[in-house]
């Protein structure tokens, strides 16, 4: 999307958001400042995070600026291939959404506390969340 900025939150970013991480919260807050800023939340990442922190899905789902993205056919097909390659399912949906598309030719970076998990993934950029002290 020309002139738009977007990020993808993975499971670790959602857990950080739920723990009050300032940078994870800042992305969400800045999204409210304009229609060209987007925070996308892959549904499978949200499910994984909610499995680790009860109530997180309800919290994130109530945020008006968090855009929950369902797993569609293309995503399921990509995720299946990633699973066969040994990628964990909780990462696969974020990887799929982060890669370049017609709508997002440069892709969308994954906001994560664990960028090393994506190091071997082609066409995936990350933004590392600092540890909260």
N, CA, C and O atoms as CSV, one atom per row, in Angstrom:
chain,resi,resn,atom,element,x,y,z
A,1,UNK,N,N,0.843,-1.174,0.000
A,1,UNK,CA,C,0.000,0.000,0.000
A,1,UNK,C,C,0.887,1.235,0.000
A,1,UNK,O,O,1.670,1.450,0.924
A,2,UNK,N,N,0.759,2.022,-1.018
A,2,UNK,CA,C,1.584,3.209,-1.155
A,2,UNK,C,C,1.300,4.194,-0.023
A,2,UNK,O,O,0.147,4.538,0.240
A,3,UNK,N,N,2.352,4.638,0.634
A,3,UNK,CA,C,2.208,5.608,1.703
A,3,UNK,C,C,1.774,5.022,3.032
A,3,UNK,O,O,1.649,5.753,4.014
A,4,UNK,N,N,1.544,3.739,3.084
A,4,UNK,CA,C,1.123,3.089,4.316
A,4,UNK,C,C,2.295,2.369,4.968
A,4,UNK,O,O,3.234,1.942,4.297
A,5,UNK,N,N,2.220,2.246,6.272
A,5,UNK,CA,C,3.193,1.453,7.008
A,5,UNK,C,C,2.440,0.377,7.775
A,5,UNK,O,O,1.316,0.588,8.229
A,6,UNK,N,N,3.074,-0.768,7.910
A,6,UNK,CA,C,2.413,-1.876,8.589
A,6,UNK,C,C,3.439,-2.771,9.250
A,6,UNK,O,O,4.584,-2.867,8.806
A,7,UNK,N,N,3.011,-3.425,10.317
A,7,UNK,CA,C,3.815,-4.433,10.990
A,7,UNK,C,C,2.927,-5.635,11.292
A,7,UNK,O,O,1.700,-5.536,11.333
A,8,UNK,N,N,3.586,-6.773,11.502
A,8,UNK,CA,C,2.928,-8.016,11.889
A,8,UNK,C,C,3.376,-8.337,13.311
A,8,UNK,O,O,4.575,-8.321,13.592
A,9,UNK,N,N,2.447,-8.625,14.205
A,9,UNK,CA,C,2.794,-9.045,15.565
A,9,UNK,C,C,2.806,-10.564,15.633
A,9,UNK,O,O,1.817,-11.212,15.291
A,10,UNK,N,N,3.918,-11.131,16.071
A,10,UNK,CA,C,3.941,-12.581,16.270
A,10,UNK,C,C,3.545,-12.896,17.716
A,10,UNK,O,O,3.211,-11.999,18.490
A,11,UNK,N,N,3.587,-14.166,18.060
A,11,UNK,CA,C,3.196,-14.613,19.402
A,11,UNK,C,C,3.975,-13.882,20.488
A,11,UNK,O,O,3.387,-13.433,21.471
A,12,UNK,N,N,5.291,-13.757,20.325
A,12,UNK,CA,C,6.112,-13.119,21.358
A,12,UNK,C,C,5.793,-11.634,21.498
A,12,UNK,O,O,5.840,-11.097,22.605
A,13,UNK,N,N,5.471,-10.965,20.400
A,13,UNK,CA,C,5.093,-9.549,20.463
A,13,UNK,C,C,3.759,-9.381,21.181
A,13,UNK,O,O,3.570,-8.431,21.939
A,14,UNK,N,N,2.842,-10.306,20.940
A,14,UNK,CA,C,1.545,-10.246,21.617
A,14,UNK,C,C,1.708,-10.482,23.115
A,14,UNK,O,O,1.065,-9.814,23.924
A,15,UNK,N,N,2.562,-11.428,23.483
A,15,UNK,CA,C,2.834,-11.660,24.903
A,15,UNK,C,C,3.504,-10.442,25.533
A,15,UNK,O,O,3.204,-10.087,26.673
A,16,UNK,N,N,4.407,-9.803,24.796
A,16,UNK,CA,C,5.058,-8.586,25.293
A,16,UNK,C,C,4.036,-7.461,25.460
A,16,UNK,O,O,4.071,-6.725,26.447
A,17,UNK,N,N,3.135,-7.334,24.500
A,17,UNK,CA,C,2.076,-6.330,24.596
A,17,UNK,C,C,1.247,-6.568,25.851
A,17,UNK,O,O,0.947,-5.632,26.592
A,18,UNK,N,N,0.880,-7.817,26.087
A,18,UNK,CA,C,0.093,-8.164,27.268
A,18,UNK,C,C,0.829,-7.938,28.572
A,18,UNK,O,O,0.207,-7.802,29.625
A,19,UNK,N,N,2.155,-7.897,28.507
A,19,UNK,CA,C,2.979,-7.655,29.700
A,19,UNK,C,C,3.333,-6.183,29.871
A,19,UNK,O,O,4.035,-5.813,30.811
A,20,UNK,N,N,2.844,-5.344,28.957
A,20,UNK,CA,C,3.086,-3.909,29.074
A,20,UNK,C,C,4.354,-3.408,28.418
A,20,UNK,O,O,4.823,-2.322,28.758
A,21,UNK,N,N,4.933,-4.162,27.485
A,21,UNK,CA,C,6.136,-3.708,26.789
A,21,UNK,C,C,5.853,-2.367,26.114
A,21,UNK,O,O,4.887,-2.236,25.362
A,22,UNK,N,N,6.696,-1.379,26.384
A,22,UNK,CA,C,6.433,-0.018,25.898
A,22,UNK,C,C,6.458,0.078,24.383
A,22,UNK,O,O,5.626,0.780,23.809
A,23,UNK,N,N,7.386,-0.604,23.710
A,23,UNK,CA,C,7.463,-0.500,22.252
A,23,UNK,C,C,6.285,-1.214,21.588
A,23,UNK,O,O,5.717,-0.706,20.621
A,24,UNK,N,N,5.919,-2.380,22.101
A,24,UNK,CA,C,4.757,-3.092,21.559
A,24,UNK,C,C,3.503,-2.234,21.709
A,24,UNK,O,O,2.664,-2.195,20.809
A,25,UNK,N,N,3.377,-1.558,22.828
A,25,UNK,CA,C,2.236,-0.668,23.058
A,25,UNK,C,C,2.294,0.560,22.157
A,25,UNK,O,O,1.260,1.043,21.695
A,26,UNK,N,N,3.500,1.065,21.906
A,26,UNK,CA,C,3.667,2.260,21.077
A,26,UNK,C,C,3.214,2.023,19.641
A,26,UNK,O,O,2.572,2.891,19.050
A,27,UNK,N,N,3.534,0.868,19.071
A,27,UNK,CA,C,3.064,0.559,17.720
A,27,UNK,C,C,1.540,0.625,17.659
A,27,UNK,O,O,0.976,1.207,16.732
A,28,UNK,N,N,0.881,0.031,18.639
A,28,UNK,CA,C,-0.586,0.030,18.682
A,28,UNK,C,C,-1.100,1.457,18.830
A,28,UNK,O,O,-2.037,1.856,18.139
A,29,UNK,N,N,-0.491,2.222,19.726
A,29,UNK,CA,C,-0.911,3.602,19.965
A,29,UNK,C,C,-0.726,4.473,18.729
A,29,UNK,O,O,-1.608,5.264,18.397
A,30,UNK,N,N,0.404,4.340,18.045
A,30,UNK,CA,C,0.672,5.144,16.850
A,30,UNK,C,C,-0.283,4.828,15.713
A,30,UNK,O,O,-0.557,5.691,14.878
A,31,UNK,N,N,-0.788,3.617,15.668
A,31,UNK,CA,C,-1.718,3.221,14.615
A,31,UNK,C,C,-2.992,4.053,14.675
A,31,UNK,O,O,-3.641,4.276,13.653
A,32,UNK,N,N,-3.347,4.506,15.858
A,32,UNK,CA,C,-4.557,5.310,16.020
A,32,UNK,C,C,-4.425,6.694,15.397
A,32,UNK,O,O,-5.425,7.395,15.239
A,33,UNK,N,N,-3.200,7.102,15.040
A,33,UNK,CA,C,-2.967,8.443,14.510
A,33,UNK,C,C,-3.231,8.585,13.017
A,33,UNK,O,O,-3.078,9.680,12.475
A,34,UNK,N,N,-3.615,7.531,12.352
A,34,UNK,CA,C,-3.893,7.679,10.929
A,34,UNK,C,C,-4.265,6.381,10.252
A,34,UNK,O,O,-3.877,5.300,10.695
A,35,UNK,N,N,-5.021,6.496,9.173
A,35,UNK,CA,C,-5.491,5.306,8.462
A,35,UNK,C,C,-4.413,4.610,7.642
A,35,UNK,O,O,-4.667,3.558,7.056
A,36,UNK,N,N,-3.217,5.181,7.592
A,36,UNK,CA,C,-2.150,4.559,6.799
A,36,UNK,C,C,-1.188,3.747,7.660
A,36,UNK,O,O,-0.160,3.281,7.170
A,37,UNK,N,N,-1.511,3.579,8.917
A,37,UNK,CA,C,-0.682,2.782,9.829
A,37,UNK,C,C,-1.476,1.551,10.243
A,37,UNK,O,O,-2.644,1.644,10.619
A,38,UNK,N,N,-0.820,0.395,10.166
A,38,UNK,CA,C,-1.530,-0.860,10.422
A,38,UNK,C,C,-0.718,-1.784,11.318
A,38,UNK,O,O,0.494,-1.921,11.152
A,39,UNK,N,N,-1.397,-2.412,12.264
A,39,UNK,CA,C,-0.828,-3.504,13.051
A,39,UNK,C,C,-1.684,-4.727,12.757
A,39,UNK,O,O,-2.861,-4.782,13.111
A,40,UNK,N,N,-1.064,-5.714,12.098
A,40,UNK,CA,C,-1.766,-6.943,11.744
A,40,UNK,C,C,-1.413,-8.034,12.747
A,40,UNK,O,O,-0.251,-8.218,13.110
A,41,UNK,N,N,-2.440,-8.750,13.185
A,41,UNK,CA,C,-2.269,-9.827,14.158
A,41,UNK,C,C,-2.729,-11.132,13.519
A,41,UNK,O,O,-3.930,-11.339,13.344
A,42,UNK,N,N,-1.796,-12.017,13.169
A,42,UNK,CA,C,-2.187,-13.308,12.607
A,42,UNK,C,C,-2.986,-14.113,13.635
A,42,UNK,O,O,-2.567,-14.247,14.785
A,43,UNK,N,N,-4.122,-14.639,13.224
A,43,UNK,CA,C,-5.001,-15.362,14.144
A,43,UNK,C,C,-4.287,-16.522,14.837
A,43,UNK,O,O,-4.524,-16.769,16.019
A,44,UNK,N,N,-3.425,-17.230,14.125
A,44,UNK,CA,C,-2.728,-18.358,14.750
A,44,UNK,C,C,-1.716,-17.892,15.793
A,44,UNK,O,O,-1.500,-18.580,16.790
A,45,UNK,N,N,-1.098,-16.742,15.578
A,45,UNK,CA,C,-0.185,-16.183,16.578
A,45,UNK,C,C,-0.970,-15.763,17.820
A,45,UNK,O,O,-0.514,-15.949,18.948
A,46,UNK,N,N,-2.146,-15.198,17.598
A,46,UNK,CA,C,-2.997,-14.792,18.714
A,46,UNK,C,C,-3.449,-16.010,19.514
A,46,UNK,O,O,-3.468,-15.973,20.744
A,47,UNK,N,N,-3.814,-17.090,18.820
A,47,UNK,CA,C,-4.223,-18.319,19.511
A,47,UNK,C,C,-3.075,-18.879,20.348
A,47,UNK,O,O,-3.282,-19.300,21.487
A,48,UNK,N,N,-1.864,-18.885,19.784
A,48,UNK,CA,C,-0.701,-19.395,20.517
A,48,UNK,C,C,-0.422,-18.539,21.751
A,48,UNK,O,O,-0.141,-19.073,22.825
A,49,UNK,N,N,-0.497,-17.221,21.606
A,49,UNK,CA,C,-0.245,-16.322,22.729
A,49,UNK,C,C,-1.329,-16.460,23.797
A,49,UNK,O,O,-1.031,-16.442,24.991
A,50,UNK,N,N,-2.576,-16.596,23.373
A,50,UNK,CA,C,-3.672,-16.754,24.328
A,50,UNK,C,C,-3.549,-18.084,25.071
A,50,UNK,O,O,-3.946,-18.186,26.232
A,51,UNK,N,N,-3.005,-19.094,24.409
A,51,UNK,CA,C,-2.769,-20.368,25.076
A,51,UNK,C,C,-1.754,-20.253,26.197
A,51,UNK,O,O,-1.759,-21.052,27.133
A,52,UNK,N,N,-0.886,-19.263,26.101
A,52,UNK,CA,C,0.139,-19.055,27.127
A,52,UNK,C,C,-0.286,-18.009,28.158
A,52,UNK,O,O,0.211,-18.002,29.285
A,53,UNK,N,N,-1.199,-17.133,27.769
A,53,UNK,CA,C,-1.647,-16.068,28.671
A,53,UNK,C,C,-3.151,-15.893,28.492
A,53,UNK,O,O,-3.605,-15.196,27.585
A,54,UNK,N,N,-3.907,-16.529,29.362
A,54,UNK,CA,C,-5.365,-16.509,29.270
A,54,UNK,C,C,-5.895,-15.074,29.264
A,54,UNK,O,O,-5.479,-14.238,30.067
A,55,UNK,N,N,-6.818,-14.809,28.347
A,55,UNK,CA,C,-7.443,-13.495,28.254
A,55,UNK,C,C,-6.774,-12.559,27.268
A,55,UNK,O,O,-7.309,-11.494,26.961
A,56,UNK,N,N,-5.612,-12.946,26.768
A,56,UNK,CA,C,-4.892,-12.071,25.836
A,56,UNK,C,C,-5.672,-11.875,24.539
A,56,UNK,O,O,-5.687,-10.774,23.989
A,57,UNK,N,N,-6.315,-12.923,24.048
A,57,UNK,CA,C,-7.087,-12.795,22.803
A,57,UNK,C,C,-8.208,-11.775,22.969
A,57,UNK,O,O,-8.447,-10.963,22.075
A,58,UNK,N,N,-8.890,-11.812,24.098
A,58,UNK,CA,C,-9.964,-10.844,24.342
A,58,UNK,C,C,-9.411,-9.429,24.418
A,58,UNK,O,O,-10.016,-8.490,23.899
A,59,UNK,N,N,-8.262,-9.279,25.064
A,59,UNK,CA,C,-7.634,-7.958,25.177
A,59,UNK,C,C,-7.254,-7.409,23.800
A,59,UNK,O,O,-7.598,-6.277,23.459
A,60,UNK,N,N,-6.548,-8.212,23.022
A,60,UNK,CA,C,-6.105,-7.761,21.696
A,60,UNK,C,C,-7.306,-7.554,20.782
A,60,UNK,O,O,-7.346,-6.590,20.017
A,61,UNK,N,N,-8.278,-8.446,20.855
A,61,UNK,CA,C,-9.473,-8.315,20.024
A,61,UNK,C,C,-10.273,-7.059,20.315
A,61,UNK,O,O,-11.010,-6.579,19.453
A,62,UNK,N,N,-10.136,-6.522,21.517
A,62,UNK,CA,C,-10.853,-5.301,21.889
A,62,UNK,C,C,-10.129,-4.033,21.446
A,62,UNK,O,O,-10.699,-2.943,21.506
A,63,UNK,N,N,-8.885,-4.163,21.004
A,63,UNK,CA,C,-8.130,-2.986,20.556
A,63,UNK,C,C,-8.608,-2.583,19.163
A,63,UNK,O,O,-8.497,-3.379,18.230
A,64,UNK,N,N,-9.130,-1.383,18.999
A,64,UNK,CA,C,-9.677,-0.998,17.691
A,64,UNK,C,C,-8.636,-0.908,16.582
A,64,UNK,O,O,-8.988,-0.961,15.404
A,65,UNK,N,N,-7.370,-0.775,16.936
A,65,UNK,CA,C,-6.338,-0.623,15.902
A,65,UNK,C,C,-5.619,-1.921,15.558
A,65,UNK,O,O,-4.805,-1.943,14.636
A,66,UNK,N,N,-5.902,-2.996,16.276
A,66,UNK,CA,C,-5.288,-4.293,15.968
A,66,UNK,C,C,-6.172,-5.011,14.952
A,66,UNK,O,O,-7.345,-5.273,15.218
A,67,UNK,N,N,-5.610,-5.325,13.800
A,67,UNK,CA,C,-6.367,-5.977,12.729
A,67,UNK,C,C,-6.063,-7.477,12.747
A,67,UNK,O,O,-4.983,-7.902,12.339
A,68,UNK,N,N,-7.023,-8.274,13.223
A,68,UNK,CA,C,-6.850,-9.725,13.294
A,68,UNK,C,C,-7.006,-10.288,11.884
A,68,UNK,O,O,-7.988,-10.000,11.200
A,69,UNK,N,N,-6.030,-11.094,11.451
A,69,UNK,CA,C,-6.037,-11.651,10.094
A,69,UNK,C,C,-6.287,-13.152,10.174
A,69,UNK,O,O,-5.524,-13.892,10.794
A,70,UNK,N,N,-7.368,-13.584,9.536
A,70,UNK,CA,C,-7.708,-15.006,9.494
A,70,UNK,C,C,-6.750,-15.750,8.568
A,70,UNK,O,O,-6.089,-15.149,7.721
A,71,UNK,N,N,-6.690,-17.061,8.743
A,71,UNK,CA,C,-5.883,-17.902,7.866
A,71,UNK,C,C,-6.734,-18.279,6.660
A,71,UNK,O,O,-7.708,-19.021,6.789
A,72,UNK,N,N,-6.365,-17.770,5.495
A,72,UNK,CA,C,-7.106,-18.064,4.265
A,72,UNK,C,C,-6.455,-19.239,3.533
A,72,UNK,O,O,-5.518,-19.853,4.042
A,73,UNK,N,N,-6.960,-19.546,2.336
A,73,UNK,CA,C,-6.437,-20.676,1.578
A,73,UNK,C,C,-4.950,-20.516,1.270
A,73,UNK,O,O,-4.171,-21.449,1.467
A,74,UNK,N,N,-4.554,-19.338,0.789
A,74,UNK,CA,C,-3.137,-19.112,0.463
A,74,UNK,C,C,-2.269,-19.274,1.706
A,74,UNK,O,O,-1.180,-19.845,1.645
A,75,UNK,N,N,-2.759,-18.770,2.826
A,75,UNK,CA,C,-2.020,-18.905,4.072
A,75,UNK,C,C,-1.912,-20.349,4.523
A,75,UNK,O,O,-0.857,-20.782,4.988
A,76,UNK,N,N,-3.010,-21.101,4.387
A,76,UNK,CA,C,-2.994,-22.515,4.773
A,76,UNK,C,C,-2.015,-23.300,3.908
A,76,UNK,O,O,-1.296,-24.167,4.404
A,77,UNK,N,N,-1.992,-22.994,2.624
A,77,UNK,CA,C,-1.075,-23.667,1.708
A,77,UNK,C,C,0.379,-23.346,2.059
A,77,UNK,O,O,1.226,-24.239,2.103
A,78,UNK,N,N,0.656,-22.079,2.305
A,78,UNK,CA,C,2.007,-21.664,2.697
A,78,UNK,C,C,2.394,-22.281,4.031
A,78,UNK,O,O,3.507,-22.780,4.193
A,79,UNK,N,N,1.470,-22.247,4.985
A,79,UNK,CA,C,1.749,-22.806,6.301
A,79,UNK,C,C,2.040,-24.303,6.208
A,79,UNK,O,O,2.934,-24.804,6.890
A,80,UNK,N,N,1.298,-25.011,5.378
A,80,UNK,CA,C,1.561,-26.435,5.188
A,80,UNK,C,C,2.975,-26.686,4.695
A,80,UNK,O,O,3.659,-27.586,5.183
A,81,UNK,N,N,3.413,-25.890,3.725
A,81,UNK,CA,C,4.780,-26.034,3.203
A,81,UNK,C,C,5.811,-25.706,4.282
A,81,UNK,O,O,6.830,-26.388,4.393
A,82,UNK,N,N,5.552,-24.673,5.071
A,82,UNK,CA,C,6.475,-24.308,6.149
A,82,UNK,C,C,6.554,-25.412,7.205
A,82,UNK,O,O,7.635,-25.716,7.709
A,83,UNK,N,N,5.410,-26.009,7.537
A,83,UNK,CA,C,5.397,-27.103,8.509
A,83,UNK,C,C,6.218,-28.286,8.015
A,83,UNK,O,O,6.956,-28.906,8.781
A,84,UNK,N,N,6.083,-28.594,6.728
A,84,UNK,CA,C,6.870,-29.690,6.154
A,84,UNK,C,C,8.368,-29.394,6.212
A,84,UNK,O,O,9.189,-30.310,6.272
A,85,UNK,N,N,8.716,-28.099,6.194
A,85,UNK,CA,C,10.125,-27.695,6.281
A,85,UNK,C,C,10.614,-27.576,7.725
A,85,UNK,O,O,11.764,-27.207,7.962
A,86,UNK,N,N,9.747,-27.887,8.684
A,86,UNK,CA,C,10.145,-27.872,10.083
A,86,UNK,C,C,9.882,-26.585,10.838
A,86,UNK,O,O,10.312,-26.446,11.983
A,87,UNK,N,N,9.180,-25.634,10.221
A,87,UNK,CA,C,8.855,-24.378,10.895
A,87,UNK,C,C,7.687,-24.625,11.850
A,87,UNK,O,O,6.740,-25.332,11.504
A,88,UNK,N,N,7.751,-24.050,13.041
A,88,UNK,CA,C,6.672,-24.201,14.013
A,88,UNK,C,C,5.418,-23.474,13.532
A,88,UNK,O,O,5.502,-22.387,12.960
A,89,UNK,N,N,4.253,-24.084,13.771
A,89,UNK,CA,C,2.989,-23.512,13.297
A,89,UNK,C,C,2.753,-22.119,13.864
A,89,UNK,O,O,2.163,-21.275,13.189
A,90,UNK,N,N,3.201,-21.862,15.090
A,90,UNK,CA,C,2.953,-20.562,15.722
A,90,UNK,C,C,3.691,-19.430,15.016
A,90,UNK,O,O,3.346,-18.261,15.193
A,91,UNK,N,N,4.709,-19.768,14.212
A,91,UNK,CA,C,5.443,-18.763,13.444
A,91,UNK,C,C,4.942,-18.653,12.008
A,91,UNK,O,O,5.066,-17.600,11.383
A,92,UNK,N,N,4.383,-19.729,11.492
A,92,UNK,CA,C,4.046,-19.818,10.076
A,92,UNK,C,C,3.107,-18.752,9.559
A,92,UNK,O,O,3.306,-18.232,8.461
A,93,UNK,N,N,2.076,-18.415,10.336
A,93,UNK,CA,C,1.115,-17.415,9.875
A,93,UNK,C,C,1.776,-16.041,9.780
A,93,UNK,O,O,1.506,-15.288,8.844
A,94,UNK,N,N,2.638,-15.711,10.738
A,94,UNK,CA,C,3.368,-14.436,10.692
A,94,UNK,C,C,4.309,-14.400,9.493
A,94,UNK,O,O,4.421,-13.377,8.818
A,95,UNK,N,N,4.980,-15.507,9.233
A,95,UNK,CA,C,5.885,-15.577,8.080
A,95,UNK,C,C,5.108,-15.347,6.791
A,95,UNK,O,O,5.526,-14.565,5.937
A,96,UNK,N,N,3.984,-16.026,6.656
A,96,UNK,CA,C,3.160,-15.873,5.449
A,96,UNK,C,C,2.756,-14.410,5.238
A,96,UNK,O,O,2.886,-13.882,4.133
A,97,UNK,N,N,2.269,-13.762,6.288
A,97,UNK,CA,C,1.793,-12.381,6.156
A,97,UNK,C,C,2.922,-11.377,5.951
A,97,UNK,O,O,2.695,-10.294,5.412
A,98,UNK,N,N,4.124,-11.723,6.372
A,98,UNK,CA,C,5.232,-10.771,6.274
A,98,UNK,C,C,5.854,-10.703,4.886
A,98,UNK,O,O,6.517,-9.721,4.551
A,99,UNK,N,N,5.651,-11.715,4.095
A,99,UNK,CA,C,6.304,-11.768,2.780
A,99,UNK,C,C,5.644,-10.812,1.784
A,99,UNK,O,O,4.468,-10.478,1.926
A,100,UNK,N,N,6.403,-10.374,0.777
A,100,UNK,CA,C,5.865,-9.426,-0.215
A,100,UNK,C,C,4.625,-9.961,-0.940
A,100,UNK,O,O,4.514,-11.148,-1.245
A,101,UNK,N,N,3.703,-9.037,-1.200
A,101,UNK,CA,C,2.486,-9.321,-1.965
A,101,UNK,C,C,2.258,-8.160,-2.924
A,101,UNK,O,O,3.021,-7.193,-2.926
A,102,UNK,N,N,1.235,-8.250,-3.722
A,102,UNK,CA,C,0.891,-7.136,-4.606
A,102,UNK,C,C,0.550,-5.905,-3.773
A,102,UNK,O,O,0.957,-4.792,-4.106
A,103,UNK,N,N,-0.187,-6.105,-2.706
A,103,UNK,CA,C,-0.599,-4.996,-1.847
A,103,UNK,C,C,0.566,-4.431,-1.026
A,103,UNK,O,O,0.623,-3.230,-0.764
A,104,UNK,N,N,1.482,-5.299,-0.628
A,104,UNK,CA,C,2.645,-4.911,0.170
A,104,UNK,C,C,3.904,-5.408,-0.536
A,104,UNK,O,O,4.467,-6.420,-0.118
A,105,UNK,N,N,4.367,-4.730,-1.597
A,105,UNK,CA,C,5.492,-5.222,-2.402
A,105,UNK,C,C,6.812,-5.355,-1.638
A,105,UNK,O,O,7.679,-6.133,-2.037
A,106,UNK,N,N,6.970,-4.614,-0.558
A,106,UNK,CA,C,8.175,-4.730,0.262
A,106,UNK,C,C,7.968,-5.660,1.451
A,106,UNK,O,O,8.864,-5.832,2.277
A,107,UNK,N,N,6.793,-6.254,1.533
A,107,UNK,CA,C,6.463,-7.087,2.678
A,107,UNK,C,C,6.157,-6.228,3.889
A,107,UNK,O,O,6.101,-5.001,3.799
A,108,UNK,N,N,5.962,-6.884,5.023
A,108,UNK,CA,C,5.688,-6.198,6.283
A,108,UNK,C,C,6.574,-6.832,7.345
A,108,UNK,O,O,6.612,-8.056,7.463
A,109,UNK,N,N,7.291,-6.018,8.123
A,109,UNK,CA,C,8.177,-6.597,9.135
A,109,UNK,C,C,7.399,-7.243,10.277
A,109,UNK,O,O,6.296,-6.822,10.626
A,110,UNK,N,N,8.007,-8.275,10.844
A,110,UNK,CA,C,7.438,-8.969,11.996
A,110,UNK,C,C,8.014,-8.339,13.261
A,110,UNK,O,O,9.230,-8.307,13.450
A,111,UNK,N,N,7.135,-7.840,14.121
A,111,UNK,CA,C,7.550,-7.349,15.428
A,111,UNK,C,C,7.643,-8.576,16.329
A,111,UNK,O,O,6.685,-9.338,16.455
A,112,UNK,N,N,8.805,-8.760,16.955
A,112,UNK,CA,C,9.047,-9.986,17.709
A,112,UNK,C,C,10.069,-9.770,18.817
A,112,UNK,O,O,10.936,-8.901,18.718
A,113,UNK,N,N,9.958,-10.560,19.854
A,113,UNK,CA,C,10.979,-10.578,20.901
A,113,UNK,C,C,12.076,-11.581,20.554
A,113,UNK,O,O,13.111,-11.630,21.218
A,114,UNK,N,N,11.844,-12.381,19.511
A,114,UNK,CA,C,12.780,-13.451,19.134
A,114,UNK,C,C,13.113,-13.418,17.646
A,114,UNK,O,O,12.711,-14.319,16.910
A,115,UNK,N,N,13.842,-12.393,17.184
A,115,UNK,CA,C,14.127,-12.294,15.750
A,115,UNK,C,C,14.956,-13.454,15.208
A,115,UNK,O,O,14.911,-13.740,14.011
A,116,UNK,N,N,15.711,-14.123,16.078
A,116,UNK,CA,C,16.521,-15.257,15.632
A,116,UNK,C,C,15.670,-16.393,15.065
A,116,UNK,O,O,16.158,-17.181,14.255
A,117,UNK,N,N,14.410,-16.486,15.476
A,117,UNK,CA,C,13.521,-17.530,14.954
A,117,UNK,C,C,13.231,-17.354,13.463
A,117,UNK,O,O,12.823,-18.299,12.788
A,118,UNK,N,N,13.442,-16.145,12.959
A,118,UNK,CA,C,13.145,-15.837,11.559
A,118,UNK,C,C,14.408,-15.700,10.706
A,118,UNK,O,O,14.322,-15.403,9.514
A,119,UNK,N,N,15.561,-15.912,11.301
A,119,UNK,CA,C,16.838,-15.657,10.626
A,119,UNK,C,C,16.992,-16.416,9.313
A,119,UNK,O,O,17.585,-15.893,8.369
A,120,UNK,N,N,16.479,-17.620,9.235
A,120,UNK,CA,C,16.635,-18.434,8.025
A,120,UNK,C,C,15.449,-18.338,7.069
A,120,UNK,O,O,15.392,-19.064,6.077
A,121,UNK,N,N,14.511,-17.453,7.361
A,121,UNK,CA,C,13.325,-17.316,6.519
A,121,UNK,C,C,13.565,-16.269,5.432
A,121,UNK,O,O,13.783,-15.099,5.745
A,122,UNK,N,N,13.530,-16.670,4.165
A,122,UNK,CA,C,13.730,-15.694,3.092
A,122,UNK,C,C,12.589,-14.680,3.044
A,122,UNK,O,O,11.429,-15.012,3.288
A,123,UNK,N,N,12.941,-13.455,2.729
A,123,UNK,CA,C,11.995,-12.354,2.531
A,123,UNK,C,C,11.260,-11.932,3.796
A,123,UNK,O,O,10.222,-11.276,3.716
A,124,UNK,N,N,11.783,-12.299,4.961
A,124,UNK,CA,C,11.152,-11.909,6.220
A,124,UNK,C,C,12.073,-10.936,6.950
A,124,UNK,O,O,13.221,-11.254,7.259
A,125,UNK,N,N,11.539,-9.739,7.219
A,125,UNK,CA,C,12.264,-8.735,8.007
A,125,UNK,C,C,11.660,-8.708,9.408
A,125,UNK,O,O,10.479,-9.007,9.583
A,126,UNK,N,N,12.461,-8.353,10.396
A,126,UNK,CA,C,11.965,-8.309,11.771
A,126,UNK,C,C,12.301,-6.979,12.436
A,126,UNK,O,O,13.237,-6.281,12.049
A,127,UNK,N,N,11.510,-6.658,13.442
A,127,UNK,CA,C,11.780,-5.547,14.355
A,127,UNK,C,C,11.846,-6.173,15.740
A,127,UNK,O,O,10.871,-6.754,16.219
A,128,UNK,N,N,12.996,-6.051,16.374
A,128,UNK,CA,C,13.200,-6.687,17.674
A,128,UNK,C,C,12.621,-5.826,18.793
A,128,UNK,O,O,12.906,-4.633,18.888
A,129,UNK,N,N,11.809,-6.450,19.632
A,129,UNK,CA,C,11.315,-5.780,20.829
A,129,UNK,C,C,12.369,-5.908,21.927
A,129,UNK,O,O,12.850,-7.010,22.191
A,130,UNK,N,N,12.730,-4.809,22.566
A,130,UNK,CA,C,13.691,-4.907,23.665
A,130,UNK,C,C,13.033,-5.557,24.879
A,130,UNK,O,O,11.820,-5.471,25.070
A,131,UNK,N,N,13.858,-6.206,25.690
A,131,UNK,CA,C,13.336,-6.791,26.919
A,131,UNK,C,C,12.957,-5.680,27.875
A,131,UNK,O,O,13.667,-4.684,28.007
A,132,UNK,N,N,11.836,-5.863,28.534
A,132,UNK,CA,C,11.360,-4.904,29.531
A,132,UNK,C,C,12.106,-5.162,30.833
A,132,UNK,O,O,12.317,-6.315,31.209
A,133,UNK,N,N,12.501,-4.115,31.512
A,133,UNK,CA,C,13.207,-4.284,32.800
A,133,UNK,C,C,12.338,-3.882,33.931
A,133,UNK,O,O,12.756,-3.954,35.087
